Amino acid sequence: MAKTDWQAWVWIKWKPGTSSTAWEGWKNNPSIKAAWSTLGEWDCVLALNVSTPEELETFVWKTIRGNQWVEQTSTSWAKQWWG
């Protein structure tokens, strides 16, 4: 992906008592480029391989929100300026 391309991100908040393996069903999903565990308001963030806002919303509602342990999501787009 070129540095000038926009990238989609999904921030995820797990439900209380979520298993530490709740994310494993996504591990081999080709639409997920990378995954991080995070501290603070959100529990993890995924970098996605999608091209349009419509693809992003479909992926979030069918794949991410389909996981019984997901309590909340937030999506954003980012473009790398340097680095």
C-alpha positions as CSV (number, residue, x, y, z in Angstrom):
1,M,0.0,0.0,0.0
2,A,1.4,3.4,-0.9
3,K,1.9,5.9,1.8
4,T,-0.6,8.2,0.1
5,D,-3.4,5.6,0.4
6,W,-6.0,5.9,3.2
7,Q,-6.1,3.1,5.7
8,A,-9.1,2.0,7.8
9,W,-8.9,1.3,11.5
10,V,-11.4,-0.3,13.9
11,W,-11.2,0.2,17.6
12,I,-12.8,-2.5,19.7
13,K,-14.1,-2.6,23.3
14,W,-14.7,-6.1,24.7
15,K,-17.6,-7.0,27.0
16,P,-16.7,-7.7,30.6
17,G,-15.4,-11.3,31.1
18,T,-14.2,-11.7,27.5
19,S,-12.0,-14.7,26.9
20,S,-8.4,-13.8,26.0
21,T,-8.9,-15.9,22.8
22,A,-12.0,-14.0,21.6
23,W,-10.1,-12.4,18.7
24,E,-8.7,-15.7,17.3
25,G,-11.5,-16.2,14.8
26,W,-10.2,-13.1,13.0
27,K,-6.5,-14.3,12.9
28,N,-6.4,-15.5,9.3
29,N,-8.9,-13.1,7.9
30,P,-7.3,-11.5,4.8
31,S,-9.1,-8.2,5.4
32,I,-7.2,-7.6,8.6
33,K,-3.7,-6.4,8.0
34,A,-2.6,-6.1,11.6
35,A,-4.0,-6.2,15.1
36,W,-2.9,-4.6,18.4
37,S,-3.9,-4.9,22.0
38,T,-4.3,-1.5,23.5
39,L,-4.5,0.2,26.9
40,G,-7.0,2.9,27.8
41,E,-10.5,3.4,26.5
42,W,-10.3,0.7,23.8
43,D,-9.1,-2.9,24.2
44,C,-7.7,-3.5,20.7
45,V,-7.4,-2.0,17.3
46,L,-7.3,-3.6,13.8
47,A,-5.8,-2.1,10.6
48,L,-8.0,-3.2,7.7
49,N,-7.5,-3.9,4.0
50,V,-10.6,-2.2,2.7
51,S,-11.0,0.5,0.0
52,T,-14.3,2.3,0.7
53,P,-16.4,3.4,3.6
54,E,-19.0,0.9,2.5
55,E,-16.6,-2.0,2.6
56,L,-15.5,-0.8,6.1
57,E,-19.1,-0.7,7.4
58,T,-20.0,-4.1,6.0
59,F,-16.9,-5.6,7.5
60,V,-17.5,-4.1,10.9
61,W,-21.1,-5.1,11.1
62,K,-20.8,-8.6,9.6
63,T,-17.4,-9.7,10.9
64,I,-16.4,-7.6,14.0
65,R,-19.9,-7.1,15.5
66,G,-20.7,-10.8,14.7
67,N,-18.3,-11.7,17.5
68,Q,-20.3,-12.2,20.6
69,W,-17.7,-10.6,22.8
70,V,-17.6,-7.2,21.1
71,E,-19.3,-4.5,23.1
72,Q,-18.5,-1.4,21.1
73,T,-16.6,-0.3,18.0
74,S,-15.3,2.9,16.5
75,T,-13.9,3.3,13.0
76,S,-11.5,5.8,11.5
77,W,-9.4,6.4,8.4
78,A,-5.8,7.5,8.4
79,K,-3.2,8.4,5.8
80,Q,0.5,8.3,6.5
81,W,2.3,11.6,6.0
82,W,5.9,10.5,6.7
83,G,7.8,7.7,8.4
